Amino acid sequence: MSEPELEYNPELVVDGDTDQRECIQTTTQVAEAWWQVRLKQISTINSLQIFYKETETPYVQKKRLAGFSVYVSNGTSVPSGERCYHHEGDNYPELNQDIQCKAVGRIVTVIIQRPPEANFSNSLCVSNHALLELCEVEVYGCQVGFYGIDCTSECPIDCVDGQCDPVTGECRYGCVDGYFGPKCEQDCETDITACIAELCPENCASQTCDFFGACLEGCKAGWQGTDCTSQCGAEFYGENCETRCFCDHGTCDSQNGSCPDSMCLEGWEPPTCSRIALQQSGNGAPEGMVNSSTFYAVTAVAVIINAVLLGTVVKLACRLKLFKKLPGIKGPKKKVLSVFKSKKQSSNTDDPKAKNKQKQLPSRKAVNDYTDPPNKDYYLDPVNTSYNELNKRESKADMNIYEGLDDEEAIYYSISK
């Protein structure tokens, strides 16, 4: 039995008959083939059903339909408006299609272009020319401002532009100021906390923010800023973009830190390049790895430990009087410093000779230039070989201890304390 002859009357596609004998075919040997229908009014569209011509060679028909698109607009230019559907992927399309198409408009266009778009799958073999063989196209939705099975329910009054989903009645573009919720039926004045949460930027962690839109618990992975609207820089990823990645080209996935082609900087372990690859043992097995954040933490702890150990060693050395003989001081041995006056020293300043013996406080200078230590609250730093001011000891008990020591012992007591 021979197949029925196809017609070119586009009205056959909207006659409500899905019979395979009532189909149309577009012109052959062209690079672009399209079919268009004009609805009675601007509508909120929810879905489409497409019935393509079936033959004894369905593989050929699927090659022809591969890569098709659906546009919704208010003008007749082709293509124009919002593309609500585009076939892509590694599988051929079914000849009978049930398509979700969320858009608003009056003109619906089905179009095929050859060659397909640059991003179309290379694994599919498609027809050389564009060709449409449509039997029926059915568009489902409601007139703008209405929803429900029979499109008799009005959209909530506080929806932006009065538009809602034709099936659920939920506002398509959000609420007018002062209202929130799927249907904008809740008043912000009666529930300010829930209202703020509803209006929080979508990238806020836990969807919590303050009245001004600043995220209270930071950002989701891949985002940063007070309102979490800025993406991570090239070398950072994760929550609040706080983790650095070590990719070979300096760019990683802003959410999980993975590097393109798992290419890491030398010494870092793929695929996320967030762990240091340690040297391998003699048998070729890795001796271990360390996380990048752990690496920084361990380094910081090591620095602190080293500083504490250095301070302990210096303090112990002072207690043991290891710095008693200071390097660099030439000439006859003298008392290192006279920090506190002992009972052995005379405090009679009425003697003219005693006044002449008083020394002026010299400026800070190198140890090798020093000949006569000043009679002031200074001591010679045995580590840095320079003068440093000594914290004054005002405690009466300390003064009594100092008076029982000679000058040199008083210095070591003060330092070790």
VEXTITI-821370 format. One record per residue (C-alpha): residue in one letter; residue number from 1; x, y, z. Coordinates in nm, 4 decimals. Layout:
residues N
   code   pos         px         py         pz
      A   NUM          X          Y          Z
...
This chain:
residues 417
   code   pos         px         py         pz
      M     1     0.0000     0.0000     0.0000
      S     2     0.1464     0.3332    -0.1025
      E     3     0.1829     0.6174     0.1441
      P     4    -0.0570     0.9150     0.1100
      E     5     0.0759     1.2184    -0.0702
      L     6     0.1891     1.4935     0.1656
      E     7     0.0387     1.8397     0.1326
      Y     8     0.1841     2.1861     0.1907
      N     9    -0.1211     2.3331     0.3705
      P    10     0.0075     2.4452     0.7164
      E    11    -0.3455     2.4466     0.8622
      L    12    -0.3447     2.0663     0.8659
      V    13    -0.1057     2.0809     1.1617
      V    14    -0.3665     2.2505     1.3860
      D    15    -0.6848     2.0734     1.2798
      G    16    -0.6928     1.8541     1.5902
      D    17    -0.6322     1.5375     1.3850
      T    18    -0.3218     1.3328     1.4623
      D    19    -0.3929     1.0917     1.1768
      Q    20    -0.0785     1.0221     0.9796
      R    21    -0.2723     1.0868     0.6584
      E    22    -0.3186     1.4552     0.7457
      C    23     0.0415     1.5871     0.7448
      I    24     0.2409     1.8582     0.5727
      Q    25     0.5891     1.8717     0.4239
      T    26     0.8074     2.1781     0.3814
      T    27     1.0109     2.2619     0.0723
      T    28     1.3082     2.0343     0.0106
      Q    29     1.6758     2.1128    -0.0515
      V    30     1.6860     2.4115     0.1863
      A    31     1.9079     2.5045     0.4819
      E    32     1.6198     2.6224     0.7031
      A    33     1.2679     2.4845     0.7345
      W    34     1.0036     2.6202     0.9729
      W    35     0.6353     2.6118     1.0590
      Q    36     0.4516     2.8822     1.2548
      V    37     0.1131     2.9229     1.4254
      R    38    -0.0551     3.2397     1.5514
      L    39    -0.2613     3.1986     1.8717
      K    40    -0.5846     3.3898     1.9351
      Q    41    -0.4240     3.6004     2.2088
      I    42    -0.1025     3.6436     2.4021
      S    43    -0.0838     3.3353     2.6209
      T    44     0.1148     3.1849     2.9042
      I    45     0.2329     2.8599     2.7466
      N    46     0.3073     2.5504     2.9515
      S    47     0.3760     2.2703     2.7012
      L    48     0.3530     2.1464     2.3416
      Q    49     0.2799     1.8140     2.1742
      I    50     0.4372     1.7485     1.8339
      F    51     0.3390     1.4579     1.6060
      Y    52     0.5936     1.4029     1.3287
      K    53     0.5356     1.1996     1.0145
      E    54     0.6051     0.8280     1.0678
      T    55     0.7311     0.6107     0.7821
      E    56     0.8679     0.2612     0.7283
      T    57     1.2145     0.4076     0.7877
      P    58     1.1841     0.5882     1.1249
      Y    59     1.5629     0.6259     1.1415
      V    60     1.5533     0.8580     0.8396
      Q    61     1.2743     1.0668     0.9946
      K    62     1.4610     1.1021     1.3229
      K    63     1.7693     1.2252     1.1344
      R    64     1.5501     1.4933     0.9784
      L    65     1.3985     1.6037     1.3105
      A    66     1.7301     1.6041     1.5017
      G    67     1.8344     1.9475     1.6305
      F    68     1.4924     2.1147     1.6028
      S    69     1.3918     2.4140     1.8181
      V    70     1.0718     2.5802     1.9413
      Y    71     1.0416     2.9611     1.9740
      V    72     0.7672     3.1733     2.1325
      S    73     0.7372     3.5400     2.0348
      N    74     0.4996     3.8233     1.9521
      G    75     0.6471     3.8830     1.6073
      T    76     0.6704     3.6792     1.2891
      S    77     1.0448     3.7098     1.2266
      V    78     1.2191     3.3707     1.2109
      P    79     1.3745     3.2841     1.4449
      S    80     1.2803     3.5379     1.7120
      G    81     1.1529     3.5593     2.0682
      E    82     1.2296     3.3133     2.3454
      R    83     1.3564     2.9677     2.2612
      C    84     1.1751     2.7414     2.5035
      Y    85     1.3118     2.4132     2.3674
      H    86     1.6081     2.2840     2.1678
      H    87     1.6865     1.9198     2.0923
      E    88     2.0435     1.8298     2.1799
      G    89     2.2415     1.5401     2.3173
      D    90     2.3631     1.2074     2.1871
      N    91     2.0218     1.0529     2.1170
      Y    92     1.7842     1.1039     1.8273
      P    93     1.4483     1.2631     1.9109
      E    94     1.1262     1.0652     1.9294
      L    95     0.8858     1.1366     1.6446
      N    96     0.6067     1.2099     1.8925
      Q    97     0.7219     1.4797     2.1353
      D    98     0.5721     1.6094     2.4616
      I    99     0.7735     1.9256     2.5350
      Q   100     0.7771     2.1525     2.8385
      C   101     0.7755     2.5076     2.7034
      K   102     0.7479     2.7787     2.9707
      A   103     0.7062     3.1050     2.7811
      V   104     0.4697     3.3947     2.7130
      G   105     0.3730     3.5053     2.3624
      R   106     0.1386     3.4680     2.0666
      I   107     0.3514     3.3196     1.7868
      V   108     0.4851     2.9616     1.8154
      T   109     0.7546     2.8515     1.5682
      V   110     0.9019     2.5046     1.5044
      I   111     1.2286     2.5281     1.3100
      I   112     1.5121     2.3082     1.1783
      Q   113     1.8421     2.4461     1.0530
      R   114     2.1199     2.2770     0.8569
      P   115     2.3938     2.2460     0.9450
      P   116     2.2881     2.2321     1.3118
      E   117     2.4246     2.4734     1.5691
      A   118     2.7959     2.4512     1.6451
      N   119     2.7303     2.2921     1.9870
      F   120     2.5185     2.0094     1.8428
      S   121     2.6441     1.6573     1.9162
      N   122     2.8985     1.5290     1.6643
      S   123     2.7957     1.1705     1.7379
      L   124     2.4644     1.2058     1.5514
      C   125     2.4378     1.1748     1.1770
      V   126     2.1749     1.4243     1.0603
      S   127     2.0163     1.5028     0.7257
      N   128     2.2063     1.7262     0.4855
      H   129     1.9071     1.9542     0.4271
      A   130     1.6322     2.0923     0.6485
      L   131     1.2925     1.9270     0.6151
      L   132     0.9776     1.9290     0.8326
      E   133     0.6998     1.6703     0.8048
      L   134     0.4435     1.7635     1.0696
      C   135     0.1088     1.5987     1.1293
      E   136    -0.0088     1.7899     1.4379
      V   137     0.1160     2.0519     1.6859
      E   138    -0.0896     2.1208     1.9996
      V   139    -0.0112     2.4143     2.2301
      Y   140    -0.1247     2.4053     2.5955
      G   141    -0.1579     2.7082     2.8200
      C   142    -0.3893     2.9924     2.9200
      Q   143    -0.4527     3.3514     2.8303
      V   144    -0.2226     3.5809     3.0282
      G   145    -0.3728     3.6489     3.3743
      F   146    -0.5548     3.3148     3.4079
      Y   147    -0.4759     2.9586     3.5101
      G   148    -0.6388     2.6230     3.5869
      I   149    -0.7840     2.3312     3.3915
      D   150    -1.0284     2.5518     3.2024
      C   151    -0.8219     2.8731     3.2414
      T   152    -1.1017     3.0300     3.4453
      S   153    -0.9080     3.1160     3.7643
      E   154    -0.7474     3.4592     3.7792
      C   155    -0.3797     3.4915     3.8706
      P   156    -0.3107     3.6321     4.2209
      I   157    -0.3466     4.0094     4.2240
      D   158     0.0016     4.0681     4.3703
      C   159     0.1933     3.8786     4.0990
      V   160     0.4353     4.0969     3.9023
      D   161     0.2699     4.1913     3.5697
      G   162    -0.0297     3.9820     3.6746
      Q   163     0.1308     3.6682     3.5284
      C   164     0.1252     3.3226     3.6821
      D   165     0.1890     2.9616     3.5893
      P   166    -0.1051     2.8387     3.3778
      V   167    -0.1225     2.5125     3.5752
      T   168    -0.0358     2.5953     3.9388
      G   169    -0.1198     2.9661     3.9561
      E   170     0.2180     3.0493     4.1137
      C   171     0.3558     3.3889     4.0180
      R   172     0.6045     3.3623     3.7291
      Y   173     0.8101     3.6742     3.8015
      G   174     0.7743     3.7108     4.1779
      C   175     0.5657     3.9452     4.3918
      V   176     0.5041     4.3162     4.4115
      D   177     0.6685     4.4947     4.7064
      G   178     0.5315     4.3963     5.0460
      Y   179     0.4208     4.0418     4.9587
      F   180     0.5852     3.7022     4.9343
      G   181     0.5111     3.3341     4.8870
      P   182     0.4488     3.1214     4.5747
      K   183     0.1223     3.3047     4.5057
      C   184     0.2192     3.6309     4.6802
      E   185    -0.0594     3.5907     4.9339
      Q   186     0.1522     3.6540     5.2459
      D   187     0.2023     4.0034     5.3830
      C   188     0.5571     4.1035     5.4806
      E   189     0.4263     4.3248     5.7633
      T   190     0.2821     4.0244     5.9463
      D   191     0.5833     3.7920     5.8956
      I   192     0.8937     4.0005     5.8274
      T   193     1.1362     3.7111     5.8972
      A   194     0.9807     3.4790     5.6410
      C   195     0.9486     3.7673     5.3973
      I   196     1.3206     3.8468     5.4193
      A   197     1.4119     3.4791     5.3776
      E   198     1.1932     3.4606     5.0675
      L   199     1.3716     3.7580     4.9121
      C   200     1.7267     3.6552     5.0055
      P   201     1.9771     3.6255     4.7198
      E   202     1.9675     3.2717     4.5832
      N   203     2.3354     3.2080     4.6604
      C   204     2.3086     3.2788     5.0350
      A   205     2.4024     2.9781     5.2471
      S   206     2.0948     2.8459     5.4306
      Q   207     1.8925     3.1125     5.2452
      T   208     1.9220     3.3600     5.5329
      C   209     1.9949     3.7308     5.5024
      D   210     1.9282     4.0600     5.6774
      F   211     1.6797     4.3305     5.5797
      F   212     1.9282     4.4779     5.3326
      G   213     1.9984     4.1487     5.1536
      A   214     2.3362     4.0714     5.3143
      C   215     2.3791     3.6956     5.3605
      L   216     2.4086     3.6127     5.7314
      E   217     2.5762     3.2713     5.7042
      G   218     2.8067     3.3311     5.4112
      C   219     2.7717     3.2091     5.0546
      K   220     2.7171     2.8811     4.8787
      A   221     3.0152     2.7177     4.7122
      G   222     3.1423     2.9238     4.4219
      W   223     3.0132     3.2638     4.5377
      Q   224     3.1359     3.5546     4.7476
      G   225     3.0452     3.9079     4.8598
      T   226     2.7979     4.0384     5.1165
      D   227     2.5063     3.9417     4.8927
      C   228     2.6851     3.6434     4.7324
      T   229     2.6390     3.7699     4.3782
      S   230     3.0070     3.7588     4.2775
      Q   231     3.1676     3.4388     4.1547
      C   232     3.5003     3.3153     4.2892
      G   233     3.8209     3.4394     4.1345
      A   234     4.0141     3.2120     3.9006
      E   235     4.2314     3.0558     4.1733
      F   236     3.9708     3.0092     4.4483
      Y   237     3.6659     2.7914     4.5102
      G   238     3.4276     2.6575     4.7736
      E   239     3.2118     2.8315     5.0333
      N   240     3.2849     3.2054     5.0370
      C   241     3.5703     3.1311     4.7904
      E   242     3.8054     3.0699     5.0840
      T   243     3.9945     2.7711     4.9417
      R   244     4.2737     2.8114     4.6899
      C   245     4.3233     2.5716     4.4001
      F   246     4.6557     2.4871     4.2397
      C   247     4.5697     2.4211     3.8762
      D   248     4.8323     2.4339     3.6045
      H   249     4.6542     2.7133     3.4202
      G   250     4.5389     2.8953     3.7338
      T   251     4.1663     2.8308     3.6794
      C   252     3.9476     2.5762     3.8584
      D   253     3.5809     2.4926     3.9075
      S   254     3.4437     2.7548     4.1472
      Q   255     3.2324     2.5008     4.3369
      N   256     3.4449     2.1861     4.3780
      G   257     3.7930     2.3125     4.2829
      S   258     3.8511     2.0558     4.0085
      C   259     4.1065     2.1550     3.7447
      P   260     4.0530     2.1341     3.3664
      D   261     4.1807     1.7938     3.2497
      S   262     4.3047     1.7407     3.6096
      M   263     4.6177     1.9422     3.5274
      C   264     4.7792     2.0512     3.8555
      L   265     5.0785     2.2621     3.9409
      E   266     5.3897     2.0559     4.0031
      G   267     5.3732     1.8866     4.3407
      W   268     4.9926     1.8868     4.3747
      E   269     4.7659     1.5857     4.3464
      P   270     4.4810     1.5694     4.0856
      P   271     4.1903     1.5912     4.0273
      T   272     4.1220     1.8862     4.2615
      C   273     4.4899     1.9721     4.3129
      S   274     4.4142     2.0391     4.6790
      R   275     4.6611     1.7876     4.8257
      I   276     5.0385     1.7963     4.8150
      A   277     5.1906     1.4886     4.6536
      L   278     5.4851     1.3868     4.8731
      Q   279     5.7967     1.2081     4.7523
      Q   280     5.7612     0.8451     4.6600
      S   281     5.9272     0.5647     4.8505
      G   282     6.1830     0.3314     4.6997
      N   283     5.9165     0.0903     4.5718
      G   284     5.7334     0.3695     4.3879
      A   285     5.4438     0.3997     4.6321
      P   286     5.3654     0.7488     4.7618
      E   287     5.4686     0.8047     5.1210
      G   288     5.1679     1.0220     5.1923
      M   289     4.9705     1.3302     5.1036
      V   290     4.8519     1.6358     5.2886
      N   291     4.5515     1.8578     5.2262
      S   292     4.6280     2.2158     5.1201
      S   293     4.4390     2.3658     5.4136
      T   294     4.6112     2.1213     5.6477
      F   295     4.9450     2.2225     5.4943
      Y   296     4.8871     2.5878     5.5833
      A   297     4.7692     2.4994     5.9346
      V   298     5.0687     2.2736     6.0017
      T   299     5.3064     2.5426     5.8751
      A   300     5.1525     2.8028     6.1074
      V   301     5.1705     2.5681     6.4067
      A   302     5.5344     2.4868     6.3251
      V   303     5.6245     2.8570     6.3222
      I   304     5.4568     2.9098     6.6609
      I   305     5.6313     2.6067     6.8115
      N   306     5.9695     2.7256     6.6828
      A   307     5.9126     3.0704     6.8336
      V   308     5.8170     2.9212     7.1710
      L   309     6.1200     2.6906     7.1701
      L   310     6.3544     2.9793     7.0852
      G   311     6.2172     3.1877     7.3714
      T   312     6.2544     2.8948     7.6125
      V   313     6.6160     2.8326     7.5079
      V   314     6.7101     3.1994     7.5519
      K   315     6.5414     3.2162     7.8903
      L   316     6.7148     2.8968     8.0079
      A   317     7.0506     3.0240     7.8842
      C   318     7.0056     3.3433     8.0846
      R   319     6.9244     3.1467     8.4000
      L   320     7.2393     2.9395     8.3544
      K   321     7.4476     3.2565     8.2939
      L   322     7.5613     3.1330     7.9540
      F   323     7.5822     3.4932     7.8352
      K   324     7.8041     3.6099     8.1172
      K   325     8.1065     3.6523     7.8900
      L   326     7.9828     3.8680     7.6071
      P   327     8.1646     3.8446     7.2726
      G   328     8.3024     4.1572     7.1140
      I   329     8.3944     4.3521     7.4293
      K   330     8.7627     4.4274     7.4384
      G   331     8.9844     4.5623     7.7124
      P   332     9.0002     4.4835     8.0836
      K   333     8.7059     4.3062     8.2367
      K   334     8.4457     4.5413     8.3773
      K   335     8.1113     4.4960     8.5376
      V   336     7.8548     4.4519     8.2610
      L   337     7.6002     4.6996     8.3879
      S   338     7.4999     4.8794     8.7022
      V   339     7.1225     4.8494     8.6775
      F   340     7.0431     4.9051     9.0448
      K   341     7.2605     5.0684     9.3063
      S   342     7.3808     4.8177     9.5604
      K   343     7.4726     4.8849     9.9210
      K   344     7.8375     4.8658     9.8164
      Q   345     7.7991     5.1809     9.6058
      S   346     7.8040     5.5223     9.7618
      S   347     7.5020     5.7414     9.6944
      N   348     7.6648     6.0595     9.8281
      T   349     7.6227     6.3079     9.5449
      D   350     7.7580     6.6020     9.7467
      D   351     8.1130     6.4930     9.6790
      P   352     8.2440     6.6934     9.3789
      K   353     8.4596     6.4010     9.2744
      A   354     8.1553     6.1727     9.2751
      K   355     7.9690     6.4172     9.0524
      N   356     8.2548     6.4166     8.8040
      K   357     8.2444     6.0387     8.7945
      Q   358     7.8788     6.0381     8.6786
      K   359     7.8529     5.9484     8.3142
      Q   360     7.6131     6.0907     8.0582
      L   361     7.3752     5.8425     7.8969
      P   362     7.5321     5.7555     7.5625
      S   363     7.3335     5.7076     7.2462
      R   364     7.2540     5.3522     7.1323
      K   365     7.5611     5.2121     6.9586
      A   366     7.7408     4.8901     6.8760
      V   367     7.8973     4.6736     7.1463
      N   368     8.2485     4.7126     7.0094
      D   369     8.2227     5.0920     7.0559
      Y   370     8.1121     5.0592     7.4138
      T   371     8.3686     5.1208     7.6872
      D   372     8.1905     5.2291     8.0036
      P   373     7.8324     5.1074     8.0693
      P   374     7.5848     5.3810     8.1684
      N   375     7.4544     5.4007     8.5200
      K   376     7.0929     5.3772     8.3964
      D   377     6.8188     5.1218     8.3599
      Y   378     6.9674     4.9659     8.0451
      Y   379     7.1223     4.6291     7.9843
      L   380     7.3342     4.4790     7.7106
      D   381     7.1265     4.2376     7.5015
      P   382     7.3534     3.9301     7.4615
      V   383     7.1652     3.8116     7.1504
      N   384     7.1286     4.1283     6.9453
      T   385     7.4451     4.3020     7.0834
      S   386     7.2700     4.6350     7.1257
      Y   387     7.1241     4.8399     7.4097
      N   388     6.7640     4.7647     7.5008
      E   389     6.5563     4.9294     7.7634
      L   390     6.4893     4.7085     8.0622
      N   391     6.1427     4.6977     8.2149
      K   392     6.1718     4.8704     8.5492
      R   393     6.1068     4.6618     8.8566
      E   394     5.9084     4.8669     9.1035
      S   395     5.8254     4.5896     9.3444
      K   396     5.9804     4.6496     9.6866
      A   397     6.0489     4.2788     9.7237
      D   398     6.2431     4.2798     9.3968
      M   399     6.4448     4.5812     9.5084
      N   400     6.5437     4.4027     9.8267
      I   401     6.6651     4.1071     9.6224
      Y   402     6.8620     4.3308     9.3885
      E   403     7.0312     4.5071     9.6804
      G   404     7.1604     4.1732     9.8008
      L   405     7.3356     4.1047     9.4680
      D   406     7.6262     4.2606     9.2925
      D   407     7.5568     4.4451     8.9691
      E   408     7.6240     4.1566     8.7367
      E   409     7.4068     3.9121     8.9318
      A   410     7.1258     4.1663     8.9461
      I   411     7.1226     4.1843     8.5675
      Y   412     7.0892     3.8082     8.5245
      Y   413     6.8210     3.7937     8.7881
      S   414     6.6261     4.0622     8.6040
      I   415     6.6601     3.8945     8.2636
      S   416     6.5705     3.5458     8.3867
      K   417     6.2698     3.6853     8.5700
